[in-house]
């Protein structure tokens, strides 16, 4: 399915996911994982630092904490799309890593939300795979 128009930010599922990104961008990992199902399936591309599958809210908290700690300066820009029952976020992250190296990446994260909780997230290093 081709996704071309940004999602309605007042859609409850979209708002929930975007709020998690806002929390992550300010370093509030507790708030970023607050709306994850306790048994969430979270899959990051293998080529990402600490990538792979993470199962459960605590594992995702550890992953996001480590990911955030890599940044000295972090800028997070995201655009939400609705794809059927999924929320797709194209996430552009750029800034400076703790070692002084600049980094600029864009990924697509696909979320499944049920009953107000994220039950699955699968990230793609290439947004074209999803959009």
Buried (B, 14 or more C-beta within 10 A) or exposed (E): EEBEEEBEEEBEBBBBBBBBBEBBBEBBBEBBBBBBBEEBBBBBEEEBEEBEEBEBBEBBBBBBBEBBEBBEEBEBEBBBBBBEEBBBBBBBBBBBBEEEEEEEEBBBBBBBBEEEBBBBBBBBBEBEEBB
